[in-house]
Each structure stands twice: as C-alpha cells, then as structure tokens.
Amino acid sequence: MLSKRSPVLLLGLILAAFLLSGAVRAEPPSGEIRLSLMPESSLRFTNVLNHYVTFDARVEGAEKVKLQLLNPEGTPVSFRTSRQVEENRKPVRSAGVLVKKGQEICEGLNILFPSDLPPGTWTIRVTAAAAQGNSVTEELTVEVTGPRELKMNRLREIHEILTGAEGAEPLPAEKGRIRFVCQDPKDSRFVKEYWFSKAFDLRPGANQKCTRAALSMALSWMGIDCTPVRMSELVRSEEIFYTYDPVCEKLGVTRTEGDLETLWAEYEAGRGSPVLLHFTYSGGGMHGVLLVARDPEDPELFYAVTSGTGADTSAFPDGKRQDAVIPLLIEKGETGERIQSPLLKRYHKGKIDQIWQWRLSGENDGKTEEEP
C-alpha cells in the first residue's frame, strides 16, 4: 500500500531525474559567478605569422567580461581583437564585452598574436564581473615558439617522380610521374615545344601562366599528355579563362575546389591529382604551385613543384642549387590563410586565394585528348 507521502516522493524523484539529465539546469546561488573558457583555435604556434586565439566563454551571474593579455613575464600588455583590427583601432590594455540578460555563452572572443612576438608562455586572462562588484577570473595559456628547424627528408623521393627538371628536351607524360614545365623562357630548363606550335607562340607571356604550367604537370601525373600550348590548340585561343575549365571539358577532366585537407586526402587515396595552391604575395605578385608530397614528421611541411625560379635546397639530402621542388609550410589550408616559404622569401607570408584539384570525369586512357 502506498503511503500519503508517495506523490511528493515521486515528484522529487522526477525533478532529480531532470536535473541529472540536464533538462533543468541549476542556477548559481545569488551573487555567485561562474566562468569557463572553451578554446576554438590552437594554443600553440610559431611567431612567424599572425595568429588569432579564439575562444568561447560560458558565463553565469555576470554582466561583463573583460579580456587581458599577459606577456611571458606576467605583465599586462596592449593587444587588439579582430574587431579592432578591422576598424584600424589602436591596441588596448583590456577589452570588455557586455553580457546580455539570459546570455550564457560569449562566442568568438579573440586576441591577435602578431608575428615576431617573443617566444614563451603568454596568458589570456578573462574576468567575469557583476554590477555589485563580484568577479571570477579564468586563464588560457598560449605557447609561442620561434621558427622551427626546416628538414626536407623526402627530396630524393620527390625527385624520383619528377621528370624533365634537368634539361630542355621535351618528354612524354607518364602516369604517376610529374613532367616538369618551366615557364621562364630564359631558364635553361625551359622547353620551347611545351609553349610553341605552328598555331600559337606562348613564349612571350609564359611567365604569366603559372596556373597553366601547374595544370599541365597535374595532367601528366594523371597520364594525360597536354602541354600549355596544346591547351590553346584545344580551345583555339591563346588566352584561356583562368580556371581552364574549357580545357578540362575537352580532356574529360573535372576541376574541384576545396580546403587543402579534403583535397589532399583525395590525392593520397588516388582519386585526385596533386593539389594546386595559388597565392598572392607582397608587391602585387601572384603564383601557383603544385603540392606533390607532405612530410610525415611535420604535417605542415608540403613539397611543392614550382614552374618559376627554383630554390637552393643543396643544404638538404639530394638537394640542388636550382631545385624545382620547394618547401611550403601551411598551417591552415584554406583561402585567405597565409603560407610560409622559408627558401623563396618573395613568396613568404603569401595569402592563399585558390586551392584546386583535378580528376577524371569519365573513361580516359590517358594517352590522347579529344581533337577540337
């Protein structure tokens, strides 16, 4: 037989179940403030590039959140948030964010860590405060390191899949290998036949056609023999729209855009070509390279084949004084992000604006292309 207290007991059990399940969240005692920080970006990076440390703050019982930045000596220093950068405002010692009534999370809080900061452990101090003066503080520690030592241990392997990088004789395309295409007519590695035919002479403007050279190299890896000048023959035009999609359509090839990690996974799985990375750099320049390998010990290190001036890699195993293979350090492979080019300084801190890959859209034996 149930006692008279059973309904009360049952109600208490139901309420407890809701509390445990999270359906009902207990409010903090009057005057108490709760604060927890949830990082949304890396808290460890080099001082070579600018980095934003982004985080969310879960807040209860507070009306304002204040941000501060402490240097490795523990001294508060001036800083800027992304909003202050966009508005071209001066650095500040603290930045405040108002917490609206009922708001539980302050999203997208951030602090800019500019390049060349002294290495060490930096601290982001966050204080949540109420009108009556109560406050609570939490901190995020950020490790800033100097440039890491460059190691290129895969050069020999990359050189073995690269053909035509030493001389100026035309070579056929071989599936699984990259036929080097130089775009500088003054370079000893320049092959006239790749840029000149009875119908078109692309040599005068070859230095402006890095994407065309990269596409030709990517196609050769796929087993498709299509030189830069052959592209013009296919579409009967010297100049071609920068995506080269009309050429791809003739060849039965599809171009795909995306972030680097996604396209790289397709390349490693054999479902896509090496990845084109196109970027702008200081002085109004732009360039495109073909990413062909990645270092297993340093996932941010990519080996790129450049159709322009090579780099001096002679300090590394199997290196060359004029190497078509150059190292690029890519922390985040997305458009708008910066790259590091430790051996070719003019590309250093270039901004990515295109990431492409090509794959066969249908049956193609890789030997010839469709005639116009």
matplotlib code that plots the C-alpha trace (Angstrom):
import matplotlib.pyplot as plt

x = [0.0, 1.3, 1.8, 0.3, 3.8, 4.3, 3.2, 5.6, 8.4, 7.6, 7.7, 11.0, 12.4, 11.2, 12.7, 16.0, 16.0, 15.5, 18.4, 20.7, 19.7, 20.5, 16.8, 16.8, 20.0, 20.6, 21.1, 24.1, 23.4, 22.6, 25.7, 27.8, 29.5, 30.6, 33.0, 34.6, 36.7, 36.4, 39.3, 38.2, 41.8, 45.3, 47.0, 50.5, 52.1, 55.2, 55.8, 56.3, 52.7, 49.9, 47.6, 44.2, 43.4, 39.6, 37.5, 34.0, 33.3, 30.4, 29.2, 26.6, 25.7, 27.9, 27.1, 30.5, 33.5, 37.0, 40.0, 43.6, 46.9, 50.0, 53.4, 55.8, 57.0, 53.3, 53.0, 49.8, 50.4, 48.4, 46.6, 44.0, 40.9, 39.7, 37.2, 39.8, 42.0, 39.1, 38.3, 42.0, 42.0, 45.0, 45.9, 44.3, 45.3, 41.8, 38.7, 35.2, 32.2, 28.7, 26.7, 23.0, 20.3, 19.8, 23.0, 25.0, 27.9, 30.0, 31.1, 34.0, 36.1, 39.6, 43.0, 45.5, 49.0, 51.1, 54.2, 57.6, 56.3, 58.9, 58.7, 57.4, 54.2, 51.6, 48.4, 44.9, 43.2, 39.4, 37.4, 33.6, 32.1, 28.7, 27.4, 27.7, 31.5, 31.7, 34.0, 35.8, 38.8, 40.0, 43.1, 44.2, 48.0, 49.3, 52.7, 54.5, 57.6, 60.3, 60.6, 61.2, 64.1, 63.4, 64.0, 63.5, 64.0, 61.8, 63.6, 65.1, 61.8, 60.2, 63.0, 62.4, 58.8, 59.8, 60.9, 62.4, 63.6, 67.3, 67.3, 65.4, 64.2, 60.5, 59.4, 56.2, 53.8, 53.9, 51.1, 52.2, 55.0, 55.2, 56.6, 58.2, 57.1, 59.2, 57.5, 60.6, 61.9, 65.3, 65.7, 67.9, 65.1, 62.6, 61.2, 60.2, 57.9, 55.7, 54.9, 55.2, 53.5, 52.5, 49.3, 50.4, 53.5, 53.0, 56.6, 56.3, 53.7, 54.8, 56.0, 52.4, 51.0, 51.9, 48.4, 48.6, 52.0, 50.7, 47.7, 49.9, 52.1, 49.0, 47.6, 50.9, 50.6, 47.2, 48.7, 47.3, 49.8, 48.7, 51.3, 50.5, 50.4, 48.2, 45.6, 45.4, 45.1, 42.2, 40.1, 41.5, 42.5, 45.8, 44.2, 42.0, 39.8, 41.8, 40.1, 40.9, 37.6, 37.1, 40.3, 39.3, 36.0, 37.9, 40.1, 37.3, 38.7, 36.8, 38.2, 37.4, 37.8, 38.0, 40.1, 43.6, 42.9, 40.0, 41.7, 44.9, 43.0, 41.6, 45.1, 46.6, 43.7, 44.5, 41.2, 42.6, 45.6, 48.3, 46.8, 47.2, 47.9, 47.6, 48.5, 49.2, 52.3, 53.8, 54.3, 51.1, 52.6, 50.8, 51.9, 50.6, 52.5, 51.6, 51.7, 53.0, 54.1, 53.8, 56.3, 55.1, 57.1, 55.9, 52.3, 52.6, 55.5, 54.5, 56.8, 55.7, 56.8, 57.2, 57.3, 59.1, 62.5, 63.7, 65.1, 68.5, 68.0, 71.6, 71.8, 69.4, 69.9, 69.6, 69.2, 70.0, 71.1, 68.2, 65.5, 62.0, 60.9, 60.4, 59.2, 56.0, 54.7, 50.9, 49.3, 45.7, 45.0, 42.1, 41.6, 42.6, 45.2, 49.0, 51.8, 55.4, 58.1, 61.4, 63.7, 62.0, 61.4, 59.3, 56.5, 56.9, 53.6, 51.7, 47.9, 46.1, 43.4, 42.8, 43.0, 42.2, 42.4, 41.6, 40.2, 39.0, 35.3, 34.9, 36.8, 40.1, 43.0, 45.5, 47.2, 45.5, 43.0, 39.9, 40.5, 38.9]
y = [0.0, 3.5, 6.0, 9.5, 10.9, 8.8, 11.5, 14.0, 11.5, 10.7, 14.4, 14.7, 11.8, 13.2, 16.6, 14.9, 13.0, 16.2, 17.9, 14.9, 14.8, 18.5, 19.2, 21.6, 23.5, 24.7, 28.4, 29.6, 30.9, 34.6, 36.7, 33.8, 34.0, 31.0, 31.2, 28.6, 29.1, 26.9, 27.3, 27.2, 27.6, 26.3, 27.5, 26.6, 28.1, 29.8, 33.6, 33.6, 34.5, 36.4, 34.2, 34.8, 32.8, 32.4, 31.0, 31.0, 31.9, 30.2, 32.8, 32.7, 35.5, 38.1, 41.3, 42.0, 40.0, 41.6, 40.4, 41.0, 39.7, 38.9, 38.5, 35.7, 37.8, 38.1, 41.8, 43.0, 44.3, 46.0, 43.9, 44.0, 41.9, 41.1, 43.9, 46.4, 45.3, 45.6, 49.1, 50.0, 50.9, 51.2, 48.4, 48.4, 47.0, 45.5, 44.8, 44.5, 42.6, 43.1, 40.0, 40.4, 39.2, 35.4, 35.1, 32.0, 32.0, 34.8, 33.4, 34.3, 36.1, 36.5, 38.2, 38.8, 37.4, 39.3, 37.8, 38.3, 38.1, 37.0, 33.2, 32.0, 31.3, 34.0, 34.3, 35.3, 36.5, 36.6, 38.2, 37.9, 40.5, 41.5, 45.0, 44.5, 44.0, 40.2, 38.7, 35.5, 35.0, 32.2, 32.0, 30.4, 29.7, 30.2, 28.8, 30.9, 29.4, 30.6, 29.3, 25.5, 24.0, 23.1, 19.5, 18.2, 14.4, 13.5, 15.3, 12.3, 10.6, 13.6, 14.0, 10.4, 11.1, 14.4, 14.1, 16.8, 19.0, 19.0, 19.6, 21.3, 18.3, 17.5, 14.3, 12.3, 12.2, 9.2, 8.3, 8.6, 10.9, 14.7, 16.1, 19.4, 22.5, 25.6, 28.9, 31.2, 31.3, 32.5, 29.4, 26.6, 24.2, 25.9, 23.6, 25.5, 22.7, 23.0, 26.6, 26.9, 25.4, 26.3, 27.8, 29.5, 31.0, 31.4, 32.1, 35.9, 35.5, 32.2, 33.9, 34.9, 31.4, 29.6, 28.0, 26.7, 25.1, 23.6, 22.1, 20.6, 19.0, 17.7, 16.2, 14.4, 12.8, 11.6, 10.2, 12.9, 14.5, 18.1, 20.8, 24.5, 25.2, 22.2, 23.7, 26.7, 24.4, 22.5, 25.6, 27.6, 30.6, 31.9, 33.2, 30.9, 31.7, 31.4, 28.2, 26.3, 24.6, 24.7, 22.7, 20.3, 19.7, 18.7, 16.3, 14.7, 16.1, 17.8, 20.6, 20.6, 23.4, 22.9, 23.1, 21.6, 18.8, 17.5, 17.6, 16.2, 13.1, 12.6, 12.8, 10.4, 8.0, 8.1, 9.8, 13.2, 14.9, 16.7, 19.9, 23.4, 26.1, 29.6, 32.7, 36.4, 37.9, 41.3, 43.7, 42.6, 39.4, 36.0, 32.5, 28.9, 25.7, 22.0, 20.4, 16.8, 15.5, 16.0, 15.4, 12.6, 14.1, 17.7, 17.7, 21.4, 20.9, 20.4, 19.8, 21.9, 21.9, 25.4, 26.3, 29.6, 30.2, 27.3, 27.3, 26.3, 23.1, 22.0, 22.1, 19.1, 15.4, 15.2, 18.9, 21.1, 24.7, 25.3, 22.9, 22.8, 21.4, 24.0, 23.7, 25.4, 25.5, 25.6, 25.8, 26.1, 25.2, 27.5, 30.5, 33.7, 32.0, 32.7, 30.4, 30.3, 30.0, 29.6, 29.3, 31.7, 34.8, 36.7, 34.1, 34.2, 35.1, 34.8, 34.7, 31.6, 32.5, 29.3, 25.6, 23.2, 19.6, 17.7, 14.2, 12.2, 12.7, 9.6, 7.0, 8.3, 6.1, 9.0, 8.8, 11.4, 14.2, 14.9, 16.7, 20.1]
z = [0.0, -1.0, 1.8, 1.7, 1.1, -2.1, -4.6, -3.0, -3.1, -6.8, -7.7, -6.0, -8.0, -11.3, -10.5, -9.6, -12.9, -14.8, -13.0, -13.7, -17.4, -17.9, -18.8, -15.8, -15.0, -11.5, -11.3, -9.3, -5.8, -5.6, -6.2, -7.4, -10.8, -12.9, -15.8, -18.1, -21.2, -24.3, -26.9, -30.6, -32.0, -31.4, -28.2, -29.6, -32.7, -34.0, -34.1, -37.9, -38.8, -37.2, -35.2, -33.6, -30.4, -30.5, -27.6, -26.2, -22.6, -20.7, -18.1, -15.4, -13.0, -14.7, -16.6, -18.2, -19.4, -19.6, -21.6, -20.8, -22.3, -20.2, -21.6, -20.5, -17.6, -16.4, -17.2, -18.9, -22.4, -25.1, -27.8, -30.4, -31.2, -34.7, -34.5, -33.5, -36.4, -38.9, -37.5, -37.6, -33.9, -31.6, -29.2, -25.7, -22.3, -21.8, -23.8, -22.4, -23.6, -22.1, -21.2, -22.1, -19.8, -20.2, -22.3, -21.3, -23.8, -25.2, -28.6, -30.7, -28.2, -29.6, -29.3, -32.0, -31.5, -34.2, -35.8, -34.2, -30.6, -28.1, -27.6, -24.3, -22.4, -22.8, -20.8, -21.8, -18.6, -18.7, -15.8, -15.5, -13.2, -11.8, -11.0, -7.3, -7.7, -7.5, -10.1, -11.1, -13.3, -15.6, -17.8, -21.1, -21.5, -25.0, -26.1, -28.7, -30.2, -32.7, -36.2, -36.2, -38.0, -41.6, -42.5, -46.0, -45.8, -48.8, -51.5, -53.1, -53.2, -54.9, -57.4, -58.5, -59.6, -61.3, -65.0, -67.2, -64.4, -65.5, -69.3, -72.0, -74.1, -74.4, -72.7, -72.9, -69.9, -67.7, -65.3, -61.7, -62.5, -62.9, -66.1, -65.1, -67.0, -66.7, -67.5, -67.8, -71.4, -70.0, -67.8, -69.1, -68.2, -70.4, -73.2, -76.3, -77.5, -74.5, -75.3, -79.1, -82.1, -85.6, -84.3, -81.1, -79.6, -75.9, -75.0, -74.6, -71.9, -70.4, -67.2, -66.5, -66.9, -63.8, -63.4, -66.9, -66.2, -62.9, -64.7, -67.4, -64.6, -62.8, -66.0, -66.7, -63.2, -64.3, -67.5, -69.8, -72.2, -72.6, -72.8, -72.2, -75.9, -76.6, -74.3, -76.6, -79.6, -78.0, -77.4, -80.4, -78.3, -77.0, -73.8, -71.7, -68.7, -65.6, -64.3, -67.6, -67.4, -71.2, -71.5, -68.8, -70.6, -73.8, -71.8, -69.8, -66.6, -63.7, -61.6, -57.8, -55.3, -51.6, -48.5, -48.6, -46.1, -48.1, -51.5, -50.0, -48.7, -52.3, -53.7, -51.2, -52.0, -55.7, -56.5, -57.5, -58.8, -56.8, -55.4, -57.0, -54.4, -55.8, -53.7, -53.8, -52.3, -51.5, -54.3, -56.1, -57.3, -57.6, -58.2, -58.3, -57.4, -57.4, -54.0, -54.5, -51.1, -47.4, -44.6, -42.3, -39.3, -39.9, -41.4, -42.1, -44.4, -48.1, -51.0, -54.0, -57.6, -58.9, -62.6, -61.8, -60.3, -58.2, -54.7, -53.3, -51.5, -51.6, -47.7, -47.6, -48.7, -52.5, -52.7, -55.7, -56.2, -58.6, -57.4, -58.9, -55.5, -52.8, -49.2, -48.1, -44.5, -44.4, -41.0, -42.3, -45.9, -46.6, -48.8, -47.1, -44.9, -45.0, -46.1, -45.1, -47.8, -46.0, -49.0, -51.5, -49.5, -52.1, -51.5, -47.7, -46.0, -49.3, -49.0, -50.4, -52.9, -54.8, -53.9, -56.8, -57.8, -61.0, -61.5, -64.5, -65.0, -67.3, -69.1, -70.4, -71.4, -70.6, -74.0, -76.1, -75.8, -77.7, -81.0, -81.5]

ax = plt.figure().add_subplot(projection="3d")
ax.plot(x, y, z, "-o")
ax.set_aspect("equal")
plt.show()
